[in-house]
């Protein structure tokens, strides 16, 4: 786990307050220590799920590192408890690690998404990150019974960093349940990042960085609007309830 000086609370949810440069330094320390560590992301969706899934809440609380995304960044700012840097997230750290592959000789394994997305991702990585040392790729379509074999395959390639793109809460729970068997120093859940890095889905534009990424994603996929509406309403409710308690 990170030094406790970085661990903060937003409402009753844990997070770690680091800049991107500090996250990269910390990942490097974990890689050198060789002790399996889970990195999770905290956002409005994760907060909503944590309050409904005790095991997910446990997984997040036990994560070695917890990256706050923009909704949490602005929530902390509105509470007068500003964080060091905004625009952080799983994809931010993932892309920074890939971009630094020409300097750090990390070994990466990619787990999740669909075979078609992985094929596009491999092609894009070869183009954009020619020095990337990818030890393996496996899609997210495997059963519980196949999990031991998948873990064995991952361990056999001896990666330093494992990117898991199974979506939340599946990816956090998968890492948490199998961390002791994964011989990988850093395991990071990255959601739909494979599609973005592969160029199949556009990254959210700058105008969404003030907490409006959900609106952009809803425009891209209207079916998600109802889910985002529920999650954002819950986030606002939790925030206002906390503010009210402070005033009381």
C-alpha distance (Angstrom), angle and dihedral (degrees) to the residues before:
residue distance angle dihedral
X1 . . .
X2 3.79 . .
X3 3.77 121.0 .
X4 3.81 107.5 -76.7
X5 3.80 90.1 -121.2
X6 3.82 87.3 76.9
X7 3.81 97.1 46.8
X8 3.80 113.1 100.6
X9 3.79 137.5 168.4
X10 3.79 126.5 -125.7
X11 3.80 106.4 -168.1
X12 3.84 96.7 -42.6
X13 3.81 96.5 -33.9
X14 3.83 123.0 103.0
X15 3.80 124.8 -127.6
X16 3.80 139.5 163.0
X17 3.79 119.1 -122.6
X18 3.81 107.5 -143.2
X19 3.78 136.8 133.2
X20 3.79 119.1 -118.4
X21 3.81 89.6 -103.4
X22 3.80 89.8 53.5
X23 3.81 91.0 49.1
X24 3.80 89.8 53.4
X25 3.80 91.0 49.8
X26 3.79 90.6 49.0
X27 3.81 92.6 49.5
X28 3.79 88.5 52.2
X29 3.81 90.4 53.1
X30 3.80 91.5 49.8
X31 3.80 91.1 49.1
X32 3.79 90.8 52.7
X33 3.82 92.7 45.7
X34 3.84 90.6 52.6
X35 3.81 93.2 -149.6
X36 3.84 112.2 136.5
X37 3.80 109.3 -108.6
X38 3.79 130.5 -178.4
X39 3.80 120.4 -142.2
X40 3.80 115.9 -162.2
X41 3.79 134.4 -177.0
X42 3.81 126.0 -128.8
X43 3.79 118.0 -148.1
X44 3.81 138.3 138.2
X45 3.80 92.6 -82.6
X46 3.80 92.7 50.0
X47 3.81 91.2 49.3
X48 3.80 90.6 51.6
X49 3.81 91.7 49.7
X50 3.81 94.8 43.8
X51 3.80 90.7 59.8
X52 3.81 89.8 54.2
X53 3.80 102.2 37.3
X54 3.83 113.7 52.1
X55 3.81 92.9 -168.7
X56 3.80 91.1 55.0
X57 3.80 90.6 50.3
X58 3.80 88.1 50.5
X59 3.81 91.2 49.3
X60 3.80 92.6 51.3
X61 3.81 93.8 45.7
X62 3.81 90.5 50.7
X63 3.81 94.5 46.8
X64 3.78 114.8 119.2
X65 3.80 89.6 -136.2
X66 3.82 132.5 19.2
X67 3.81 118.0 -165.0
X68 3.84 116.2 -154.6
X69 3.80 115.0 -140.3
X70 3.80 124.5 -149.7
X71 3.81 99.4 -81.9
X72 3.80 88.6 57.2
X73 3.81 91.5 42.6
X74 3.81 91.6 56.6
X75 3.80 92.2 41.1
X76 3.81 89.4 56.8
X77 3.80 90.2 46.2
X78 3.81 92.0 52.4
X79 3.80 89.2 51.4
X80 3.79 90.3 53.9
X81 3.81 91.5 -109.7
X82 3.83 102.2 109.9
X83 3.78 121.0 -168.2
X84 3.80 124.4 -135.8
X85 3.81 99.1 -110.1
X86 3.80 140.2 10.8
X87 3.82 131.0 -153.4
X88 3.79 92.1 55.3
X89 3.79 126.0 140.3
X90 3.77 144.9 125.2
X91 3.79 93.3 -70.2
X92 3.82 91.4 47.2
X93 3.79 91.7 57.0
X94 3.80 92.8 39.9
X95 3.81 93.6 53.5
X96 3.81 91.9 44.9
X97 3.80 90.8 52.7
X98 3.80 91.8 47.9
X99 3.81 91.4 47.2
X100 3.80 90.0 52.3
X101 3.80 93.7 50.8
X102 3.81 90.2 104.1
X103 3.82 89.0 61.5
X104 3.80 102.5 33.4
X105 3.76 115.9 48.2
X106 3.80 93.8 -143.0
X107 3.78 120.7 160.8
X108 3.82 113.4 -134.3
X109 3.80 132.7 -160.1
X110 3.82 121.3 -166.6
X111 3.81 118.4 -152.0
X112 3.79 125.3 177.3
X113 3.80 145.7 26.0
X114 3.82 121.5 75.4
X115 3.82 130.7 -47.4
X116 3.82 89.7 -111.6
X117 3.81 92.8 52.6
X118 3.81 91.4 46.8
X119 3.79 90.4 52.2
X120 3.81 90.7 53.0
X121 3.80 90.6 43.8
X122 3.80 92.5 53.6
X123 3.79 91.0 50.8
X124 3.81 93.2 48.3
X125 3.80 92.7 46.4
X126 3.81 91.1 52.3
X127 3.81 88.7 52.7
X128 3.81 100.1 41.7
X129 3.80 100.9 30.7
X130 3.82 107.4 32.2
X131 3.81 91.8 167.8
X132 3.81 93.2 53.2
X133 3.80 113.9 130.1
X134 3.81 103.0 -150.5
X135 3.79 110.3 179.7
X136 3.79 96.4 -174.1
X137 3.79 150.7 -13.6
X138 3.80 129.3 -149.6
X139 3.79 130.0 169.2
X140 3.78 123.0 -126.2
X141 3.79 95.6 -111.3
X142 3.77 103.0 103.8
X143 3.79 133.1 115.3
X144 3.79 130.1 -120.3
X145 3.80 88.0 -106.7
X146 3.81 89.9 56.2
X147 3.81 94.1 50.6
X148 3.84 96.5 91.4
X149 3.80 89.4 54.7
X150 3.82 91.5 48.3
X151 3.80 90.9 50.7
X152 3.79 90.6 48.2
X153 3.81 90.5 51.4
X154 3.81 91.8 49.1
X155 3.80 93.3 48.5
X156 3.80 91.8 47.4
X157 3.82 90.5 61.5
X158 3.84 91.8 51.9
X159 3.82 98.6 -139.6
X160 3.79 122.9 -174.6
X161 3.80 94.2 -151.4
X162 3.80 130.0 31.1
X163 3.81 119.1 -161.8
X164 3.82 111.4 -158.7
X165 3.81 116.9 -164.1
X166 3.80 104.8 179.3
X167 3.80 98.1 120.9
X168 3.80 126.9 -113.3
X169 2.94 131.7 -30.6
X170 3.81 93.2 6.9
X171 3.81 96.4 62.2
X172 3.81 95.3 48.5
X173 3.79 92.0 46.9
X174 3.81 92.6 45.7
X175 3.80 92.5 52.9
X176 3.80 92.8 43.3
X177 3.80 94.5 49.8
X178 3.80 94.3 47.7
X179 3.80 103.7 30.9
X180 3.80 93.3 107.4
X181 3.81 90.5 55.7
X182 3.79 95.9 43.1
X183 3.78 110.3 90.6
X184 3.80 90.9 -157.0
X185 3.82 122.1 116.9
X186 3.82 96.0 -147.5
X187 3.82 126.6 31.4
X188 3.81 115.4 -179.2
X189 3.81 127.3 -176.0
X190 3.80 108.5 -141.5
X191 3.82 105.5 174.2
X192 3.80 111.9 -159.0
X193 3.80 94.6 -7.5
X194 3.81 94.4 114.7
X195 3.81 90.0 66.4
X196 3.81 91.9 49.7
X197 3.81 95.1 47.0
X198 3.82 89.3 45.3
X199 3.81 89.3 55.6
X200 3.81 93.7 -117.6
X201 3.80 94.1 113.9
X202 3.78 126.5 34.0
X203 3.78 119.4 -118.9
X204 3.79 113.2 -115.2
X205 3.85 110.7 -87.4
X206 3.80 123.0 -116.2
X207 3.81 94.9 -99.6
X208 3.82 88.9 66.8
X209 3.81 94.0 56.4
X210 3.81 92.5 92.5
X211 3.79 91.7 71.4
X212 3.81 98.9 -71.6
X213 3.79 100.5 108.5
X214 3.81 88.3 107.5
X215 3.84 88.8 62.1
X216 3.80 91.9 51.2
X217 3.81 91.6 48.9
X218 3.82 90.0 48.0
X219 3.80 90.4 54.0
X220 3.80 89.1 50.4
X221 3.80 91.9 47.1
X222 3.86 113.6 17.2
X223 3.81 90.4 -171.8
X224 3.81 88.0 73.2
X225 3.82 94.9 56.1
X226 3.81 95.6 90.3
X227 3.81 92.3 49.6
X228 3.80 92.1 48.5
X229 3.81 90.4 47.6
X230 3.81 91.1 54.7
X231 3.81 93.7 45.2
X232 3.81 95.1 46.3
X233 3.79 92.3 46.5
X234 3.80 88.9 52.6
X235 3.81 91.1 48.2
X236 3.82 92.0 51.3
X237 3.81 91.2 45.7
X238 3.81 92.2 52.1
X239 3.80 91.0 46.8
X240 3.81 94.9 49.0
X241 3.80 92.1 44.7
X242 3.80 89.6 53.7
X243 3.81 91.8 48.2
X244 3.79 90.2 49.1
X245 3.81 91.3 51.5
X246 3.80 90.2 50.9
X247 3.79 90.7 52.8
X248 3.80 91.4 47.1
